[in-house]
Amino acid sequence: MKDFAAIDFETANADRSSVCSVGIVIIRDGQVVEKIYRLIRPEPEWYSYWNTQVHGLTAEDTQYAPVFPNVWLEIAPKIAGLPLVAHNSPFDEGCLRAVYRTYQMDYPDYEFHCTCRASRRIFGKTLPNHQLQTVAAHCGYLLHKHHHALADAEACAVIAMEIL
C-alpha cells in the first residue's frame, strides 16, 4: 500500500464519540506528505480519570478546542479517497462512526485496514505481543510518546509501509 492515511484517536472517556485528539499521517507514493494533529472538544465533554492517565489530556486542554465537525472539515478533503489505517482499527473506526452519529453527519464509509491484525498474521508468535509499541519497534520505529495521537499515527504509518 503506497497511498493511505494512518489515523489514531484518543478519547476523553469510555464513550467512543468522546474523541479529544486525532493524529493523521498521510502517505502518498510511499512517502509522508503531511502530518496532522488536532485537539478536539469531546462530546460528551468530560474526562474519565483512567483516560487521562493513559494520554494525559484533560478538560483544560480541550476547553477551547473546536468540535469534531469543524476539525473534520479541514481533514476530510485531505484524506478523501485514501484508505485509513489504524492499529486496532475497530477502535478508531468505532470512534469515527460514533462521532459522525453524535453530530448527525453522513458517514462516507471509509475503508479501514488494521496493522494489529496484519501483525498477528505476518509476525505471529515471533513477537511477544502485537501492541503498537512492540510492532513499531520490530519495524524500526521507537515509539516514545505512546498514546499521543500523532505519535501513534506515525508508528502505525511505519508499520503499514512495512507490512501492508
C-alpha positions, 0 to 999 in steps of 0.5 A: 500500500503506497497511498493511505492515511494512518489515523489514531484517536484518543478519547476523553472517556469510555464513550467512543464519540468522546474523541479529544485528539486525532493524529493523521499521517498521510502517505502518498507514493510511499512517502509522508506528505503531511502530518496532522494533529488536532485537539478536539472538544469531546462530546460528551465533554468530560474526562474519565480519570483512567483516560487521562492517565493513559494520554494525559489530556484533560478538560483544560486542554480541550476547553477551547478546542473546536468540535469534531465537525469543524476539525473534520472539515479541514481533514476530510478533503485531505484524506478523501479517497485514501484508505485509513489505517489504524492499529486496532482499527475497530477502535478508531473506526468505532470512534469515527462512526460514533462521532459522525452519529453524535453530530448527525453527519453522513458517514462516507464509509471509509475503508479501514485496514488494521496493522494489529491484525496484519501483525498477528498474521505476518509476525505471529508468535515471533513477537511477544505481543502485537501492541503498537509499541512492540510492532513499531519497534520490530519495524524500526520505529521507537515509539516514545510518546505512546498514546499521543495521537500523532505519535501513534499515527506515525508508528502505525504509518511505519508499520503499514509501509512495512507490512501492508 
